[in-house]
């Protein structure tokens, strides 16, 4: 199946996952919101209703008065009142046209909520197919990511489930490394900013995802240095744009004398503490300190770094069989070739990822040949 019909198929799989996981929301889009709480009396659904207001107010101001988008219609005369909680600007940008056309902010909110599932499936499907060349694996991975158990745990809480742009960040990054272009650079920057402002908490945690992914790309290389420089320049520009939209949070913190750093109730030990003070954090975890939630532990990064070093220094399993040449990298036209071998199953995959699998296949074939000779 060619790329465009397959992309539409992946999108349809994502929509099906969204409807299935949230049913009967799709039948009640105009007058209900998703929440795990059956009885919303008093303030039991306050956070969910707050998110509906944030998407409506933030999205409307983003289009009508973008220079004063954080000056929301509450708590006058205080300034930057949209920054009193999650701003979710990229979510508001998508929900605002629906709100303007229909005059129903609940409908816009629900459609965006469903889109977090559908886009998650599509993004992971594109990423997996890009690096493996396997269409079926992409569809399965997208389905599994859209229906992950954490979405059920945090169902109805929009900032917690809004991770749909994360796979697009990884996908656009590897595509930019493979063949830099203006369109691919813009796609990476857009995905980065959309993710950091779909949920401020996920934006703060983005380095925990990007550092391991950078290690994967380094191991899977080589990519030319100029490609890395292009990707780094785009990422730097996206970071600056994202941080600029976090400045109102700092202003609110100073004005209201918030004790927690930057994001209201977010504790420094949960976010930066594991990286700044890993031994202290580990001690609190072992002691059962509830403040040291195992949320941003450096352990995954340490394990991935160890795996990266092991991959860089490891020796090949065995030489390639006689009469067969190992894959070679041709820098003049930037592609891999292999002689006297059947077509790779990863047709269409990114060259460095494909080459690593081909080298592994050659090693395994060599082992089999050695056993036959023995």
C-alpha positions, 0 to 999 in steps of 0.5 A: 500500500502506498504512503498516502492511502496507508496514512489515511488508514492509520488515521482511521485506526486512530479514530476507531480507537478514540471512539472505542476508548471513550464510548459513549462520548461520541454519541454525546459530543454536544452536551457531555464531557468525559470524566471518571466521576459519575456524580459531578455535584459540588466541585467534583468535576471542577478540573474538567469544567475548568479545562472546558473554559480554558480551551474556550477562553484561550482559543478565542483570545489566541485568534482575537487578541494574540498579544494579550492571550493570557489576559483572561476574563477572570479575577480582574484586575490581576494580570495573566490570569490564564496562567493561573492553571494550564493554558493549553494554547495549542489545544485552544488553537484547534478547538477555537474554530469549532467553538466559533462556528457552532457556539458550543465550547463543549463540542470543541472540547470533546472533539479535541479530547477525541483527537488526542487519541486519534493523533496519538495512534497516527503519530506512533504509526508514522514513526514506527513505519518510518524507522522500520518500513513495516506498515503492519507494525506501525498500525499495531503500535499506534493502536496500542499507544492510543489505548495505553492503560495510563489514558484510562487512569487519567481519563477525562483530565485533558492535560494528562492525556494530551501526549499526542504530539510527542510521537510527531516530535520524534517522527519529524526529527528523524525525517529532518535528519534523513533529508533536511528541508524547509518543510521538515524543519517547520514540521519539527518546530510546529510539533515541538511547540504544539507538544509543549503547549498542549500540556505544560507538565508534559512540556517540562518533561519533554527532555526525559523523552528527547535525551533517550531518543537522541541516543537512539539516533546516534546509535542508529546513525551515521547521519552527516554533521550538517543534518545534526546541525540543522536539526539542532538549530530548529530545536533551539528555535522551537525551545525559545518560542516555547519558553517565551510562552511560559514567561507569564507563568513566571510573572504570575509566580512573582505577583502572587508569591507562589511557593511551588516553582513555575507550574503551581502544584508541581514539586521540584523533586518530581521534575528536576530533583531526580536530575539535580540530586539523584542520590537524594531522590533515590534515598527518598524513593527507598524510604517511601517518601510520597514526595518522591513519586517515581515520575521523573527518575533518571534511572531510564536515562542511565540504562539507555546511556549504558545501552548506548555505550555498549552498542558503540563498543560491541563487536560484530557477532560474526563475519558475513558469509562468503560471497556476500558483502556487508552493507556499505554507506555511500556518502555521495548519494546517501543510501545503503546498498547490499550485494548478492542478497535478497531485498530487505523486508524493511523496504522504505525504512530509514537507511541507518535503521535498516543498515543496522538490522541488515548488519545484525541479519548478516551476523546471525547468518554467519553464525548459522553458516559456522554451525553448518560447517561444524 
